[in-house]
Amino acid sequence: MAQRTFLHGKIHRATITEADVDYEGSISIDPELLALADIRPFEQVDVYNIDNGERLTTYAIVGGPGQICLNGAAALKGQPGQKVIIAAYCLLDAAEIDGHRPAVVLVDAANRPKKAS
């Protein structure tokens, strides 16, 4: 039977703190936010820029407290102060779908968790 793709973890309305075009690539994310959203280092994530509509796919790496940093080519898709949604997805079999609940983290302007589910 075919698998279907579902949201696994999301960090909603995070603020970009840095954009480093000279870094190798990826997005650096506050370790607490990674844990709350159940996103693992080097896991593929999609980043949706709320302010300019840009979208990109990259991978997550552990950043510093409060950090959301677009690295490498991703740095051209957003700038500090803009809001983003960071999402990771998973493949589920039909038997796993009904019990699946994604980890969703809402953050404040300083990228501190306000609510996690």
C-alpha positions in Angstrom: 0.0 0.0 0.0 1.2 3.5 -0.8 2.5 5.9 1.9 1.2 9.4 2.2 3.1 12.5 3.3 2.0 14.4 6.5 3.3 17.3 8.5 5.7 15.9 11.2 6.9 19.0 13.0 6.6 22.8 12.5 8.0 25.9 14.0 5.5 28.7 13.2 6.3 32.4 12.7 10.0 32.2 13.7 12.0 35.4 13.2 15.1 35.2 11.0 18.0 36.4 13.1 20.8 36.0 10.6 21.5 35.2 6.9 25.0 34.0 6.1 25.5 33.4 2.4 29.1 32.3 2.9 28.2 29.3 5.1 28.0 25.9 3.5 24.3 25.6 3.6 21.3 24.7 5.7 19.3 26.5 8.4 20.6 26.9 11.9 17.8 26.5 14.5 17.6 27.0 18.3 18.1 23.6 19.9 15.0 23.9 22.1 12.8 24.6 19.1 14.3 21.7 17.2 13.4 19.4 20.2 9.9 20.7 20.7 9.1 20.4 17.0 10.8 16.9 16.9 13.1 18.0 14.1 16.4 16.3 14.1 19.8 17.7 13.0 20.3 17.1 9.3 16.6 16.4 8.7 15.1 17.9 5.6 12.9 20.9 6.2 10.9 23.3 4.1 11.1 27.0 4.9 8.3 29.3 4.0 9.0 33.0 4.2 5.8 34.8 5.3 7.1 38.2 4.4 8.2 37.7 0.8 6.6 34.3 -0.2 9.9 32.6 -0.9 10.1 28.9 -0.3 13.1 26.6 0.0 14.1 23.1 1.0 17.2 22.5 3.0 18.3 20.7 6.2 18.3 21.7 9.9 21.4 22.1 12.0 21.7 23.0 15.6 22.1 26.8 16.2 22.4 28.9 19.2 19.6 30.0 21.6 17.0 32.0 19.8 18.8 31.6 16.5 17.2 31.1 13.1 19.9 31.6 10.5 19.5 31.0 6.8 22.9 29.7 5.5 24.4 29.4 2.0 22.1 29.9 -0.9 19.1 30.0 1.5 20.4 33.3 2.8 19.3 34.9 -0.4 15.6 33.9 0.4 15.2 35.9 3.5 16.7 38.6 5.8 16.9 39.2 9.5 13.5 40.3 11.0 11.4 38.4 8.5 9.0 35.7 9.7 9.3 32.1 8.5 7.5 28.8 9.0 9.8 25.8 9.2 8.2 22.4 8.5 9.3 18.8 8.4 7.2 16.0 6.8 7.0 12.2 7.2 5.6 9.3 5.2 2.9 7.3 6.9 1.2 4.0 6.1 -2.6 3.9 6.2 -2.5 2.3 9.7 -0.4 5.2 11.1 -2.5 8.1 9.8 -5.4 8.2 12.4 -3.1 8.3 15.4 -0.6 10.8 13.9 -0.3 14.2 15.6 2.4 16.6 14.4 4.5 18.6 16.8 3.7 22.3 16.3 5.6 25.1 18.1 4.4 28.7 18.1 7.1 31.2 19.0 7.2 34.8 20.0 9.3 37.6 18.3 12.4 36.5 20.1 11.9 32.9 19.0 11.0 31.7 22.4 8.3 29.0 22.5 4.8 30.3 23.4 2.9 27.1 22.8 3.9 23.6 21.8 1.6 20.7 20.9 
